[in-house]
Amino acid sequence: MTWVYLSFAIALEIAATMALRASDGFRRLAWVGVSIAGYVVSFVLLSLALSGGIALGVAYGVWSAVGIAGTAIIARFAFKEPLNRTMIGGIALVMAGVLLVELGSHAS
């Protein structure tokens, strides 16, 4: 269940970030509310995942890598933001680093 909590926490964090972008610099207050609510629930779910036994380094690493990739990909299509080869390479490096952290957490 801990990975389910983490998965939903990541999805809500990405959604909250998209809502923050849609708020247009806090000019659209409805989106600000969606963003704040998304972040709050996301952190509650992250807390549940951590209390369920996922190591902090692993949880935060997965959260960061998936969050970066998801946000960049969604922003590309939703807001026409750039996503070039260099950026994709950077995302791949972040994901590789998270994989190493995950593998290292199981080493003795």
Secondary structure, 3 states (H helix, E strand, C coil): CHHHHHHHHHHHHHHHHHHHHHCCCCCCHHHHHHHHHHHHHHHHHHHHHHHCCCCHHHHHHHHHHHHHHHHHHHHHHHCCCCCCHHHHHHHHHHHHHHHHHHHHHCCC
